[in-house]
């Protein structure tokens, strides 16, 4: 398959629409810079070949692939190749089964280009400033937060060579017709080498800087690997044709480790060696240069579990399932390494009852209810232990000795975070399965939240400690619908709809020992010292924007904001008590609609996606849409939409916008060639387009942003072009 990607020309129109490019200007240097950063001739390709076969007792599948993906930005690409082999073998009269999987992937990536900061320069850099000096060298500006991205791309190297290999094997022995045992083992290894070089011609290494006009080089190595072993035994039997019992018990063990090494040096008076002769850097002897660095690390963790599951069904109408997991993690304190997590669910297939036989419209109706507890160990390793870090040195008899001290506070009571969930759902199929779907309502309560809290000194040695304090509640509803709108001999139309609604609330934040009035997130960038954009407090929701409420401008164009008593005041007169929740960046509703049309050998797929009920903080407008940003480049809105403003940037709901959007996310048109061949069993041509159309009231370039976690809904000041891509491909089966 060959895959072509093109920069969306509509992206330039969006830039004009947003004022990032003045439609009336003769496309000055800012447009030239944007143009120079785009790899217009990029061609990405992917090729895959697979073969399969076997006998009655043995079957295999093997595949190899090659891909070369060029990014939308210059100096941003990834070339990779690899393969996969799967073998299944039966023996002992089909009572023994072995499955083996082996996969490996080699890739080389150019990581230099594609940084969002480069494209931020195309927005904010003075459009009258040239890119090159008359002698052909790069022109550098000294305004705040300015640099020449072309100089960075020309004078630096950042590459990664990576290999990932995985292997697993499963053996299963059927001891009786009802009882079997199995063992599973896997190994995953991931390693990469990074190289980085910054030329003596680079602006950051210029004469007069700390690098005194000489080069800088670094190398780093990373290795991670994991070993997994799992042993299970399961039982399945049906009694009197109506009672079916299945059971499983097992043990699992997983060990993960990471190792890293890095070294750097500077003071290279020639770029001839690049990063291949680190010892040639004079900083080893010249103490007036930045000190060379070296570091290494290793960390590991172990997860062990004992588990069991029992299922019972009666007459294909009533279902019960019970699960319990007893898990231990090395990440937790000595007093709480183990946690027990049960789950219980039941189902009733109402459509199998006698009183439903005459209801022709209902083909399937099943009611489900379940309750379960799961554990979360998603924290860094060793947070429950005292680890050492280096301090200063002390002299003794003319020798300087390194000192060490505690790197963190110990917490022997650090324990599992637990999520308790109650779910009620119904599955249905109607009108001879022309309509089917499911409806789920859930309530999740997560307690013993893992978080890094401030620790009082004394008695604690360090100022932070990982502990379990808070709790959060999530509630929502999820709906999935599938429908066959038309189903004729030559034409069919299938529709799939999925939508969800969610709310959340932080129900607990503090304990008797660890207290916090609120948690703040996302410090707004300089200049201005504008504080943090989000606040999470008890009774509040994740993703709440917290700040000043806009009240207008005075006759001098200065900001006016509402105080707590609803009077108005300038920014300098607003206190902490006047701040409030001004919006939320987490979508309340998400939906997707997929339409599949088939006409004879043609097929067409249209996928729409949407998110609704959330706000976006438009930082491009906050900074670049303000005349105070001069002498840097401004958005056109600085002298149109925000022309009344004549004051320093301020964070408030003035820059919050509704983020609701609907996207035509994917269009695929395919044709299956009718064949009568002994050599080719399938031949399909297709063309696919992605990110085709966006419908939104948001004034920014794209409303689809990070919308999970504590910092949802921020359209950051940096920028990366959102692309529209088209792929042309062919699938052939022999």
HELIX and SHEET records of a PDB file:
HELIX    1   1 UNK A    9  UNK A   18  1                                  10    
HELIX    2   2 UNK A   29  UNK A   37  1                                   9    
HELIX    3   3 UNK A  116  UNK A  124  1                                   9    
HELIX    4   4 UNK A  149  UNK A  155  1                                   7    
HELIX    5   5 UNK A  203  UNK A  205  5                                   3    
HELIX    6   6 UNK A  278  UNK A  280  5                                   3    
HELIX    7   7 UNK A  282  UNK A  284  5                                   3    
HELIX    8   8 UNK A  350  UNK A  352  5                                   3    
HELIX    9   9 UNK A  354  UNK A  356  5                                   3    
HELIX   10  10 UNK A  571  UNK A  573  5                                   3    
HELIX   11  11 UNK A  576  UNK A  578  5                                   3    
HELIX   12  12 UNK A  619  UNK A  624  1                                   6    
HELIX   13  13 UNK A  627  UNK A  629  5                                   3    
HELIX   14  14 UNK A  636  UNK A  639  5                                   4    
HELIX   15  15 UNK A  653  UNK A  655  5                                   3    
SHEET    1   A23 UNK A   2  UNK A   3  0                                        
SHEET    2   A23 UNK A  44  UNK A  54 -1                                        
SHEET    3   A23 UNK A  58  UNK A  70 -1                                        
SHEET    4   A23 UNK A  77  UNK A  91 -1                                        
SHEET    5   A23 UNK A  96  UNK A 110 -1                                        
SHEET    6   A23 UNK A 156  UNK A 174 -1                                        
SHEET    7   A23 UNK A 179  UNK A 198 -1                                        
SHEET    8   A23 UNK A 215  UNK A 239 -1                                        
SHEET    9   A23 UNK A 243  UNK A 268 -1                                        
SHEET   10   A23 UNK A 293  UNK A 314 -1                                        
SHEET   11   A23 UNK A 318  UNK A 329 -1                                        
SHEET   12   A23 UNK A 338  UNK A 349 -1                                        
SHEET   13   A23 UNK A 362  UNK A 376 -1                                        
SHEET   14   A23 UNK A 417  UNK A 430 -1                                        
SHEET   15   A23 UNK A 435  UNK A 447 -1                                        
SHEET   16   A23 UNK A 471  UNK A 487 -1                                        
SHEET   17   A23 UNK A 491  UNK A 508 -1                                        
SHEET   18   A23 UNK A 589  UNK A 599 -1                                        
SHEET   19   A23 UNK A 602  UNK A 612 -1                                        
SHEET   20   A23 UNK A 661  UNK A 672 -1                                        
SHEET   21   A23 UNK A 682  UNK A 696 -1                                        
SHEET   22   A23 UNK A 724  UNK A 733 -1                                        
SHEET   23   A23 UNK A   5  UNK A   6 -1                                        
SHEET    1   B 2 UNK A 388  UNK A 396  0                                        
SHEET    2   B 2 UNK A 399  UNK A 406 -1                                        
SHEET    1   C 2 UNK A 450  UNK A 454  0                                        
SHEET    2   C 2 UNK A 464  UNK A 468 -1                                        
SHEET    1   D 2 UNK A 519  UNK A 523  0                                        
SHEET    2   D 2 UNK A 532  UNK A 536 -1                                        
SHEET    1   E 2 UNK A 544  UNK A 547  0                                        
SHEET    2   E 2 UNK A 580  UNK A 584 -1                                        
SHEET    1   F 3 UNK A 550  UNK A 553  0                                        
SHEET    2   F 3 UNK A 559  UNK A 562 -1                                        
SHEET    3   F 3 UNK A 568  UNK A 569 -1                                        
SHEET    1   G 3 UNK A 656  UNK A 658  0                                        
SHEET    2   G 3 UNK A 615  UNK A 618 -1                                        
SHEET    3   G 3 UNK A 714  UNK A 715  1                                        
END                                                                             
